Amino acid sequence: MKTKHILTAAALTACIATAKEIPNPAPVAEVAVVNATPDTPVVQIAVLLDTSSSMSGLIEQAKTQLWKLVNEFITAKQDGKTPIVQVALYEYGKSSLRAEENWIRQIQPLTRDLDKISEDLFALTTNGGDEYCGAVIQRATQDLAWDANPKVYKAIFIAGNEPFTQGPVDSKKSCQNAIAKGIIVNTIHCGSESQGIAGNWNQGALLADGKYLVIDQNQAIVHIEAPQDKEIVKLNEELNKTYISYGSKAAESKMRQSMQDSNAAAKAESGAQVQRVISKASANYCNNAWDLVDACKQKDFDISKVKEADLPEEMKKMSVDERKAYIVKKTAERDEIQKKVLTLNKEREAYVSAKRKESAKTDTLDTAMVKALRTQAEKKGIAWEK
């Protein structure tokens, strides 16, 4: 498995060596999560979750399967390049939210900060409320920074169980407005297919070129344990040692990474731990806002401009050249570990695929979303390795 968007030590050496020649480098505090290159393909997915009282099972599925969803694109290519995945997250239908905002909250805009998305998912709670599908689809369509490029796969996945037509905003019009902007709307009814049809969940998908999906939100995610799992999890410890946290939010961000490792480990029976490590080995796990290895992959980043106070203790007394060499060393280490994880995952996928054919289960959130996004993304020229 080739990982085109992970710089090799040699490539990074060249990047860092010429850093002083780059005018007006971005200040440390303003480093943002950006694409690897301007022509890198993009996938944008907004997940809208019903967090009313009956949806605790749905939230449990979502918090454990974020990584699996993102990992679907590890072996994908568009125009020969691996796309990056941006995820947005909304909750709706909870009575503790604001009535004047139709019981809707944008948790995260479209972002590559997967640790923050995971943190927010694990913080979600449920309680009674009013579920307005039309209103939350309208919010996601209007609020998010959707890419205007027609080649970008843009999709909303909305999950819930109350009638799709509830609320003050016309759900049909919301879906029509979404597809007018090139945003596919996939509807996921938590319950029986007949109940979903009676609640018009299928109509929303039809209007926006999406897929009507049905899941059992209370079904436990079944993880097929593979011989490669233990080694993949073990490599995570070595992977974490390659992160060089810097800047004003270094400690907070490093702690968040550690906490999301722990959260995934607590859900190991669902496969979350293995899937998270696989994500961390891919180009989609990008932390250039606080990690110097990722930050130095940006063409406009200048390590010589980072203040000593913003560096980790082990780098503060280093000369600029020593700092460059240290980053090159850590990049090479990470590159090697990531390659091992992705190789193991390829073997793992072959094993799991064979085992999965032996049993047919009702769809859960992850399998339902994957079925839809693969078919839809292929229409945008995104292809998967066979």
Buried (B, 14 or more C-beta within 10 A) or exposed (E): BEBEBBBBBEBBBEBBEEBEEBEEBBEBEEBEBBBBEEEBBBBBBBBBBBBBEBBBBBBBBBBBBBBBBBBBBBBBBBEEBBBBBBBBBBBBBBBEBEEEEBBBBBBBBBBBBBBBBBBBBBEBEBBEBBBBBBBBBBBBBEBBEBBEEEBBBBBBBBBBBBBBBBBEBBBBEBBBBBBEEBBBBBBBBBBEEEBBBBBBBBBBBBBBBBBBBBBBBBBBBEBBBBEBBEBBBEBBEBBBEBBBBBBEBBEEBBEBBEBBBEBBEEBBEBBBBBBBBBBBBBBBBBBBBBBBBBBBBBEEBBBEBBEEEBBBEEBEEBEBEEBBBBBBBBBBBBBEBBBBBBEBBBBBBEBBEEEEEEEEEEBBBBBBBBBBBBEBBEEBEBBEEE
